[in-house]
Structure formats: structure tokens, C-alpha cells
């Protein structure tokens, strides 16, 4: 018997999570482009965006084992 492991992405990402990720990426891009230091609000949004990014892309994926 072989055991195959599949990663199934979760597609139940909320609109709020997607919006926070986009805003966070936008802030990072603008700050890097203008070469300005980050303030506390920017750091908070970026941290939230990182967690949202992890939730969005497969780090909460389901591990399903399929026995053949």
C-alpha cells in the first residue's frame, strides 16, 4: 500500500483578509519606493498583512492522505 499526500489549498479567504494583504503590500511598496522610515501604524498593518498572507496562501492547507 502506498500513501500519497496532497496539499489542498483553502479557498475560504475573506474579503477583509485580501484587502488587508493588498493594503499592507501597498504600504511596503510605497515606503520602499520613497525610502521613508516606517512608523508604528505601518508596522502594525505590515504585520497583519503578513499573517493574512500566510492564511491566504496555503499555510493553513489541509493535509489529506490518500491510500491506494
Z-matrix of the N, CA and C atoms (Angstrom, degrees):
N
C 1 1.459
C 2 1.524 1 111.11
N 3 1.306 2 115.62 1 130.72
C 4 1.453 3 120.42 2 176.15
C 5 1.521 4 109.30 3 -102.98
N 6 1.312 5 115.32 4 149.14
C 7 1.461 6 120.18 5 175.72
C 8 1.518 7 108.40 6 -117.22
N 9 1.315 8 116.18 7 119.70
C 10 1.465 9 120.36 8 176.79
C 11 1.522 10 108.56 9 -102.27
N 12 1.300 11 115.61 10 142.62
C 13 1.458 12 120.99 11 179.76
C 14 1.524 13 108.80 12 -113.84
N 15 1.318 14 115.45 13 129.51
C 16 1.466 15 120.84 14 -179.19
C 17 1.521 16 109.15 15 -120.00
N 18 1.331 17 115.46 16 140.44
C 19 1.462 18 120.33 17 172.57
C 20 1.519 19 108.12 18 -100.42
N 21 1.312 20 115.80 19 117.69
C 22 1.462 21 121.31 20 179.92
C 23 1.528 22 107.97 21 -105.70
N 24 1.329 23 118.52 22 116.21
C 25 1.467 24 119.35 23 179.88
C 26 1.524 25 111.66 24 -69.80
N 27 1.309 26 115.34 25 145.35
C 28 1.463 27 120.10 26 176.95
C 29 1.521 28 108.39 27 -88.74
N 30 1.309 29 115.79 28 122.90
C 31 1.466 30 120.13 29 -177.67
C 32 1.526 31 112.04 30 -104.51
N 33 1.333 32 116.61 31 25.09
C 34 1.460 33 119.41 32 -178.93
C 35 1.528 34 110.99 33 -99.73
N 36 1.324 35 116.33 34 34.32
C 37 1.458 36 120.95 35 -178.87
C 38 1.526 37 109.95 36 -70.68
N 39 1.314 38 115.74 37 131.93
C 40 1.458 39 119.19 38 -178.19
C 41 1.529 40 110.93 39 -79.43
N 42 1.315 41 115.00 40 160.34
C 43 1.466 42 121.54 41 177.96
C 44 1.527 43 110.04 42 -63.22
N 45 1.328 44 116.96 43 -35.56
C 46 1.464 45 120.98 44 -179.42
C 47 1.529 46 110.29 45 -63.26
N 48 1.335 47 116.21 46 -44.08
C 49 1.468 48 119.92 47 179.04
C 50 1.514 49 110.89 48 -61.44
N 51 1.327 50 116.53 49 -44.52
C 52 1.460 51 120.12 50 179.64
C 53 1.524 52 111.07 51 -63.16
N 54 1.334 53 116.75 52 -40.72
C 55 1.462 54 120.72 53 -179.71
C 56 1.525 55 110.85 54 -64.95
N 57 1.337 56 116.90 55 -42.87
C 58 1.467 57 120.14 56 -179.84
C 59 1.523 58 110.69 57 -64.16
N 60 1.327 59 116.42 58 -39.75
C 61 1.466 60 119.90 59 178.31
C 62 1.524 61 110.36 60 -63.26
N 63 1.335 62 117.20 61 -44.05
C 64 1.461 63 120.26 62 180.00
C 65 1.524 64 111.51 63 -64.58
N 66 1.339 65 117.04 64 -42.14
C 67 1.465 66 120.67 65 179.43
C 68 1.528 67 110.20 66 -64.55
N 69 1.332 68 116.19 67 -43.39
C 70 1.466 69 120.18 68 179.38
C 71 1.513 70 111.84 69 -61.71
N 72 1.322 71 116.49 70 -44.75
C 73 1.467 72 120.42 71 178.25
C 74 1.523 73 110.40 72 -63.67
N 75 1.324 74 116.80 73 -38.31
C 76 1.462 75 120.92 74 177.90
C 77 1.515 76 112.10 75 -63.64
N 78 1.334 77 116.91 76 -43.40
C 79 1.468 78 120.58 77 179.10
C 80 1.525 79 110.47 78 -63.56
N 81 1.336 80 115.85 79 -44.95
C 82 1.466 81 119.18 80 178.73
C 83 1.524 82 110.51 81 -59.55
N 84 1.335 83 116.52 82 -45.62
C 85 1.465 84 120.67 83 -178.18
C 86 1.526 85 111.15 84 -62.83
N 87 1.333 86 116.91 85 -44.48
C 88 1.471 87 120.42 86 -179.16
C 89 1.524 88 110.76 87 -64.84
N 90 1.334 89 116.73 88 -45.05
C 91 1.471 90 120.03 89 -178.93
C 92 1.525 91 111.58 90 -64.42
N 93 1.329 92 116.45 91 -39.36
C 94 1.464 93 118.82 92 178.82
C 95 1.528 94 110.71 93 -69.51
N 96 1.336 95 115.64 94 -37.64
C 97 1.467 96 119.92 95 -178.74
C 98 1.524 97 110.89 96 -66.93
N 99 1.354 98 116.57 97 -42.86
C 100 1.459 99 120.61 98 -177.89
C 101 1.522 100 112.61 99 -86.82
N 102 1.346 101 116.96 100 -7.48
C 103 1.461 102 122.41 101 178.13
C 104 1.528 103 111.85 102 59.80
N 105 1.334 104 116.39 103 43.77
C 106 1.464 105 121.48 104 178.19
C 107 1.528 106 109.50 105 -104.63
N 108 1.330 107 116.98 106 151.69
C 109 1.473 108 118.96 107 175.65
C 110 1.530 109 111.03 108 -71.46
N 111 1.313 110 115.93 109 155.18
C 112 1.464 111 120.93 110 -178.99
C 113 1.521 112 109.83 111 -88.17
N 114 1.333 113 116.58 112 136.03
C 115 1.457 114 119.30 113 173.81
C 116 1.535 115 109.66 114 -93.69
N 117 1.322 116 116.65 115 -178.02
C 118 1.467 117 120.79 116 -174.04
C 119 1.521 118 111.93 117 -64.13
N 120 1.323 119 117.81 118 -40.34
C 121 1.467 120 120.74 119 179.68
C 122 1.523 121 110.73 120 -61.90
N 123 1.325 122 115.91 121 -43.29
C 124 1.466 123 120.01 122 178.64
C 125 1.521 124 110.81 123 -60.48
N 126 1.328 125 116.67 124 -43.80
C 127 1.465 126 120.49 125 -179.74
C 128 1.524 127 111.00 126 -63.24
N 129 1.329 128 116.97 127 -39.15
C 130 1.465 129 121.01 128 178.80
C 131 1.520 130 110.94 129 -64.31
N 132 1.321 131 116.58 130 -46.33
C 133 1.468 132 120.63 131 179.99
C 134 1.524 133 110.72 132 -65.20
N 135 1.326 134 117.04 133 -39.81
C 136 1.466 135 120.53 134 179.77
C 137 1.525 136 110.61 135 -64.92
N 138 1.339 137 117.06 136 -42.35
C 139 1.466 138 120.43 137 178.28
C 140 1.518 139 110.81 138 -62.30
N 141 1.335 140 116.37 139 -44.45
C 142 1.464 141 120.24 140 177.58
C 143 1.519 142 110.80 141 -62.57
N 144 1.323 143 116.50 142 -39.02
C 145 1.465 144 120.27 143 179.50
C 146 1.521 145 111.40 144 -65.64
N 147 1.325 146 116.68 145 -36.76
C 148 1.468 147 119.35 146 178.70
C 149 1.521 148 110.25 147 -64.33
N 150 1.345 149 116.71 148 -45.13
C 151 1.459 150 119.16 149 178.28
C 152 1.521 151 111.08 150 -64.41
N 153 1.333 152 116.80 151 -40.10
C 154 1.462 153 120.17 152 176.94
C 155 1.514 154 112.02 153 -63.49
N 156 1.330 155 115.68 154 -37.61
C 157 1.463 156 120.90 155 178.04
C 158 1.524 157 110.45 156 -63.57
N 159 1.331 158 116.19 157 -42.73
C 160 1.460 159 119.97 158 178.78
C 161 1.523 160 111.10 159 -63.96
N 162 1.337 161 116.04 160 -38.95
C 163 1.468 162 119.61 161 178.57
C 164 1.521 163 109.83 162 -67.63
N 165 1.348 164 116.53 163 -41.06
C 166 1.461 165 120.41 164 -176.75
C 167 1.513 166 112.13 165 -64.90
N 168 1.322 167 116.65 166 -44.08
C 169 1.454 168 119.91 167 -171.44
C 170 1.504 169 111.52 168 -107.23
N 171 1.320 170 115.57 169 78.75
C 172 1.454 171 122.29 170 154.42
C 173 1.509 172 118.01 171 69.67
N 174 1.337 173 119.98 172 -2.07
C 175 1.452 174 117.64 173 179.74
C 176 1.521 175 110.26 174 -77.83
N 177 1.328 176 116.58 175 -15.65
C 178 1.450 177 120.24 176 172.84
C 179 1.506 178 110.48 177 -103.59
N 180 1.321 179 115.88 178 29.40
C 181 1.467 180 120.41 179 -174.66
C 182 1.524 181 111.01 180 -69.72
N 183 1.304 182 114.48 181 157.21
C 184 1.454 183 120.59 182 178.10
C 185 1.517 184 109.16 183 -88.00
N 186 1.292 185 115.45 184 134.74
C 187 1.459 186 120.55 185 177.55
C 188 1.523 187 108.05 186 -98.70
N 189 1.304 188 115.30 187 113.24
C 190 1.460 189 120.05 188 -176.52
C 191 1.520 190 108.73 189 -117.10
N 192 1.311 191 115.54 190 126.61
C 193 1.457 192 119.57 191 177.63
C 194 1.517 193 108.75 192 -101.65
N 195 1.306 194 114.96 193 129.34
C 196 1.454 195 121.26 194 -176.68
C 197 1.526 196 108.33 195 -114.48
N 198 1.309 197 116.48 196 115.01
C 199 1.462 198 119.53 197 -179.72
C 200 1.513 199 109.96 198 -91.67
N 201 1.322 200 114.90 199 130.92
C 202 1.463 201 120.28 200 178.81
C 203 1.512 202 110.41 201 -102.29
